[in-house]
């Protein structure tokens, strides 16, 4: 059997092109796309927020929670049971286990809990927005 040798040649500089890809999810106008996080703040849909936030698909509010152990069904009381869907919780800079009774308490109110570090929660929420899924994010600010 004879080996085939493939010769690659470089295109002249004038014929090389840079390919640019926009990886920003396509989100309908008015949706709360999380643009950045860090330094104790968030930038969501062009607006800056200091501290932790509760993000719905069409509005964002301050959230007084600062640590993962402060996340309880009571701290999430402003979530209406009619919202239901996926609740993405960003528990801070590093993953920690969720409180044992939280998942059951949220399930009774129609929410499926997705618990992760804040960075992953921001990215996940943006994907869910792009897919037009029913989702809410509760995000602890990170430095």
Backbone bond lengths (Angstrom), bond angles and torsions (degrees), N, CA, C in turn:
res aa  C-N    CA-C-N  psi(-1)  N-CA   C-N-CA  omega(-1)  CA-C   N-CA-C  phi
1 X - - - 1.434 - - 1.528 107.68 -
2 X 1.273 116.80 137.03 1.452 123.03 -175.67 1.519 110.67 -100.13
3 X 1.298 116.35 129.83 1.467 120.93 179.80 1.525 109.35 -76.93
4 X 1.293 115.53 139.04 1.460 121.09 178.37 1.514 107.84 -99.69
5 X 1.272 115.39 130.36 1.459 120.50 -179.46 1.526 108.92 -104.19
6 X 1.288 115.23 126.23 1.457 120.21 179.80 1.516 108.29 -102.20
7 X 1.284 116.26 127.66 1.468 121.17 179.05 1.526 108.44 -103.49
8 X 1.295 115.44 122.30 1.459 120.87 177.02 1.517 108.11 -98.81
9 X 1.280 116.33 136.88 1.462 118.35 175.73 1.510 108.67 -122.47
10 X 1.273 114.74 148.18 1.467 120.32 -179.75 1.515 108.91 -83.90
11 X 1.305 114.62 139.95 1.459 119.35 175.11 1.515 109.17 -74.39
12 X 1.312 117.33 147.75 1.472 119.15 175.07 1.519 109.88 -59.25
13 X 1.334 116.74 152.34 1.465 121.41 -176.43 1.517 112.28 -54.20
14 X 1.292 117.66 -36.49 1.470 119.63 -176.77 1.530 111.97 -68.08
15 X 1.328 118.18 -16.67 1.460 120.63 -178.48 1.523 112.93 -102.33
16 X 1.337 117.55 -6.70 1.467 120.58 177.84 1.514 109.55 -76.19
17 X 1.312 115.85 141.66 1.458 120.67 177.47 1.513 109.55 -128.31
18 X 1.309 115.09 143.36 1.462 119.71 173.09 1.515 107.40 -87.85
19 X 1.292 115.56 136.60 1.452 120.16 177.29 1.517 107.29 -102.95
20 X 1.309 115.91 128.85 1.455 121.38 -179.21 1.517 108.65 -112.53
21 X 1.315 116.07 132.89 1.460 121.08 178.72 1.520 109.13 -120.14
22 X 1.301 115.79 129.93 1.457 120.78 174.98 1.515 106.99 -93.81
23 X 1.340 117.34 116.98 1.457 120.47 -177.32 1.534 112.32 -102.45
24 X 1.337 116.70 10.29 1.453 120.52 177.99 1.523 108.39 -69.88
25 X 1.327 118.16 127.53 1.467 118.62 -179.90 1.532 111.08 -64.36
26 X 1.318 115.14 145.78 1.453 120.21 177.07 1.524 107.07 -80.11
27 X 1.324 115.18 117.08 1.457 121.07 -176.09 1.518 107.98 -128.01
28 X 1.332 118.04 133.54 1.459 120.10 179.12 1.533 111.84 -57.38
29 X 1.318 115.80 150.71 1.471 121.54 179.59 1.527 110.61 -56.06
30 X 1.329 115.18 143.56 1.456 120.70 178.30 1.519 114.16 88.02
31 X 1.317 117.44 -6.31 1.464 120.08 179.54 1.518 109.93 -81.18
32 X 1.308 116.68 152.45 1.462 123.59 -174.38 1.529 111.66 -89.73
33 X 1.312 117.36 69.17 1.456 122.80 177.94 1.524 109.32 -69.56
34 X 1.318 117.11 128.37 1.466 121.74 179.17 1.523 107.29 -83.07
35 X 1.331 115.76 113.25 1.459 121.08 -175.01 1.523 112.73 -91.01
36 X 1.328 117.23 -33.90 1.459 119.60 178.14 1.526 109.81 -160.24
37 X 1.342 114.16 161.03 1.462 121.25 176.66 1.510 107.86 -149.58
38 X 1.313 117.00 158.06 1.460 122.50 178.75 1.514 110.43 127.41
39 X 1.320 115.46 163.34 1.455 119.90 -178.66 1.523 112.78 63.98
40 X 1.338 116.35 24.80 1.464 120.39 178.82 1.517 113.86 77.14
41 X 1.336 116.81 15.33 1.471 119.82 -178.37 1.525 111.50 -144.20
42 X 1.328 114.48 170.24 1.461 122.68 177.14 1.524 108.37 -132.04
43 X 1.315 116.54 153.65 1.465 122.46 168.28 1.521 105.33 -120.42
44 X 1.326 114.26 115.16 1.455 120.91 -174.67 1.526 108.75 -129.06
45 X 1.325 115.73 121.61 1.472 122.51 -179.59 1.525 111.52 50.86
46 X 1.333 115.55 39.81 1.464 120.66 176.18 1.521 115.47 83.59
47 X 1.316 117.73 2.18 1.466 121.54 -177.84 1.529 109.04 -116.47
48 X 1.339 117.11 137.33 1.461 121.83 178.13 1.517 111.54 -87.89
49 X 1.326 116.36 140.54 1.460 122.67 177.94 1.516 108.66 -130.72
50 X 1.322 117.43 131.11 1.463 123.02 175.35 1.520 108.30 -91.23
51 X 1.319 116.70 136.13 1.461 120.97 176.45 1.515 113.26 79.95
52 X 1.314 115.06 -172.02 1.459 122.80 -177.00 1.526 111.16 -68.13
53 X 1.350 115.44 152.95 1.464 120.23 -176.50 1.523 111.55 -138.73
54 X 1.321 114.15 156.92 1.453 123.36 172.11 1.525 105.44 -115.44
55 X 1.326 116.52 116.64 1.471 121.28 -172.38 1.521 110.29 -113.04
56 X 1.313 115.20 120.00 1.461 121.53 171.21 1.526 106.98 -100.71
57 X 1.296 118.09 172.55 1.463 119.37 -177.02 1.525 112.96 -63.00
58 X 1.334 117.90 -27.66 1.460 119.74 -176.78 1.529 114.80 -121.62
59 X 1.338 118.27 2.64 1.463 120.28 178.19 1.526 110.78 -157.90
60 X 1.327 114.46 153.92 1.465 121.55 179.24 1.519 108.83 -129.34
61 X 1.339 116.51 138.73 1.459 122.32 179.85 1.523 110.50 -131.60
62 X 1.326 117.90 150.89 1.468 120.14 172.62 1.531 109.27 -61.20
63 X 1.323 115.19 150.49 1.463 122.17 -179.92 1.518 106.70 -133.45
64 X 1.324 120.14 120.77 1.462 122.09 -171.26 1.537 116.39 -73.16
65 X 1.305 118.97 3.92 1.461 122.02 -176.86 1.531 110.64 -78.97
66 X 1.343 116.87 135.93 1.473 121.31 -178.78 1.534 113.66 -119.50
67 X 1.337 116.73 -20.68 1.463 120.56 -177.75 1.532 109.89 -133.02
68 X 1.331 117.74 155.02 1.468 120.25 -179.63 1.524 113.80 -60.05
69 X 1.372 117.78 -34.37 1.470 117.85 -179.10 1.524 112.45 -70.25
70 X 1.325 117.91 -13.21 1.466 120.74 177.84 1.527 112.00 -86.88
71 X 1.330 117.18 -2.69 1.469 120.21 178.73 1.520 108.39 -83.42
72 X 1.318 115.06 111.85 1.466 122.59 -179.19 1.517 108.32 -136.04
73 X 1.321 115.71 172.41 1.473 118.19 175.58 1.530 109.84 -63.10
74 X 1.344 117.08 -30.18 1.465 120.48 178.40 1.535 110.95 -69.55
75 X 1.335 117.66 -39.30 1.468 119.91 179.72 1.525 111.31 -69.86
76 X 1.334 116.30 -15.93 1.464 121.57 177.80 1.531 111.27 -107.28
77 X 1.330 116.39 18.88 1.464 121.58 -176.98 1.519 112.89 -62.15
78 X 1.350 117.81 -25.78 1.467 118.91 -179.82 1.519 112.80 -70.50
79 X 1.334 117.10 -9.47 1.458 119.53 175.50 1.512 109.08 -78.43
80 X 1.293 115.58 127.10 1.457 122.12 -178.87 1.522 109.35 -84.28
81 X 1.303 117.28 135.37 1.466 121.56 -179.20 1.526 111.70 -59.93
82 X 1.327 118.50 -24.89 1.462 120.29 178.53 1.528 112.19 -72.08
83 X 1.357 117.05 -18.16 1.465 120.15 177.02 1.516 110.47 -67.52
84 X 1.333 116.47 -44.66 1.459 121.81 179.38 1.513 113.55 45.55
85 X 1.307 117.48 -162.41 1.453 122.06 176.98 1.519 113.30 87.89
86 X 1.319 115.08 -147.91 1.461 121.94 -175.36 1.522 109.60 -97.71
87 X 1.309 115.98 130.94 1.464 121.32 174.46 1.520 107.62 -109.83
88 X 1.330 115.59 110.29 1.459 121.84 179.65 1.523 107.20 -94.50
89 X 1.321 116.41 119.01 1.461 119.70 179.90 1.528 108.94 -111.56
90 X 1.336 114.63 124.82 1.454 122.05 173.77 1.515 107.69 -96.44
91 X 1.342 117.40 110.18 1.463 121.71 -170.87 1.532 114.39 -89.69
92 X 1.340 117.55 12.35 1.456 119.89 179.05 1.516 111.54 119.92
93 X 1.336 117.09 -163.20 1.468 120.27 -174.84 1.529 114.69 -70.33
94 X 1.332 117.79 -24.89 1.457 122.10 -179.60 1.522 110.28 -130.60
95 X 1.305 115.40 149.40 1.457 120.57 178.13 1.518 109.95 -66.90
96 X 1.308 115.81 133.52 1.459 123.02 169.82 1.527 106.23 -131.98
97 X 1.300 117.41 155.82 1.463 120.39 -179.18 1.527 110.42 -68.12
98 X 1.328 117.01 142.86 1.471 119.57 178.22 1.528 110.76 -72.69
99 X 1.330 116.73 154.67 1.474 119.75 175.09 1.529 110.10 -56.73
100 X 1.297 116.55 140.95 1.465 122.56 -173.02 1.523 114.23 -56.54
101 X 1.308 118.44 -42.80 1.463 120.72 -174.13 1.528 113.67 -87.81
102 X 1.318 118.12 -5.97 1.468 121.16 -175.30 1.524 112.25 -65.39
103 X 1.310 117.42 -46.34 1.468 121.20 -177.04 1.537 111.17 -58.12
104 X 1.334 116.53 -46.03 1.471 120.49 -179.69 1.525 111.36 -65.76
105 X 1.337 117.15 -41.26 1.461 120.73 179.30 1.517 112.47 -63.35
106 X 1.322 116.41 -37.64 1.467 120.25 178.90 1.524 111.66 -74.62
107 X 1.322 116.23 -34.95 1.462 120.07 178.82 1.525 110.32 -62.21
108 X 1.338 116.59 -38.74 1.469 121.04 177.65 1.531 111.41 -61.79
109 X 1.333 116.29 -26.27 1.472 120.88 179.91 1.524 112.67 -96.37
110 X 1.336 117.36 7.22 1.460 120.80 175.03 1.522 115.96 90.78
111 X 1.332 117.31 15.96 1.463 121.29 -179.54 1.520 111.57 -110.04
112 X 1.318 115.61 143.79 1.458 122.37 170.79 1.519 105.58 -102.80
113 X 1.321 117.65 124.85 1.457 122.20 -176.01 1.519 111.91 -85.98
114 X 1.325 116.05 128.30 1.467 123.28 170.77 1.525 105.82 -119.80
115 X 1.308 118.14 108.46 1.467 124.80 -173.09 1.521 109.17 -107.71
116 X 1.319 118.28 125.70 1.467 122.39 -179.02 1.515 110.28 -159.34
117 X 1.343 117.66 175.26 1.461 118.84 176.18 1.530 109.24 -67.67
118 X 1.323 116.83 162.10 1.466 121.12 -173.05 1.524 113.25 -60.79
119 X 1.320 118.33 -40.95 1.465 120.23 179.29 1.517 111.86 -59.76
120 X 1.316 116.72 -48.35 1.466 121.49 178.75 1.524 110.80 -63.77
121 X 1.328 116.93 -36.99 1.464 120.91 179.88 1.532 111.01 -65.30
122 X 1.323 117.30 -39.62 1.478 120.87 177.82 1.522 110.30 -61.67
123 X 1.317 116.68 -47.74 1.467 120.71 -179.46 1.527 111.32 -64.51
124 X 1.331 116.61 -42.95 1.462 120.74 179.92 1.522 111.39 -63.17
125 X 1.331 116.44 -43.95 1.463 119.75 179.25 1.528 110.71 -60.45
126 X 1.338 117.63 -42.38 1.464 120.54 178.83 1.531 111.82 -61.39
127 X 1.321 116.69 -40.19 1.462 119.94 177.83 1.524 110.20 -64.13
128 X 1.324 116.89 -44.39 1.468 120.48 179.33 1.522 111.01 -61.98
129 X 1.337 117.23 -38.78 1.469 120.63 175.75 1.522 110.74 -60.67
130 X 1.335 115.94 -45.59 1.457 120.84 179.98 1.520 112.15 -61.73
131 X 1.315 116.89 -30.83 1.465 122.01 178.22 1.524 112.00 -86.95
132 X 1.332 116.46 -0.19 1.470 123.87 -178.42 1.526 112.16 55.99
133 X 1.322 115.67 42.03 1.459 122.03 176.77 1.523 109.11 -88.84
134 X 1.302 117.67 156.41 1.463 122.19 175.75 1.519 108.00 -77.64
135 X 1.327 116.14 110.38 1.450 119.24 -177.21 1.529 110.69 -148.51
136 X 1.319 114.07 151.69 1.459 123.51 175.05 1.528 106.20 -132.94
137 X 1.330 117.00 145.16 1.468 120.03 177.23 1.521 109.57 -121.46
138 X 1.311 116.60 134.05 1.457 123.77 172.87 1.512 104.89 -115.60
139 X 1.354 116.20 112.40 1.457 120.84 -169.72 1.516 112.96 -121.23
140 X 1.314 116.88 122.78 1.462 121.60 174.13 1.526 107.68 -82.30
141 X 1.328 116.69 129.38 1.458 121.29 -179.35 1.518 110.74 -65.19
142 X 1.327 115.86 144.49 1.471 121.97 177.47 1.513 109.75 -120.98
143 X 1.349 115.35 151.51 1.475 119.69 178.51 1.503 111.87 -81.16
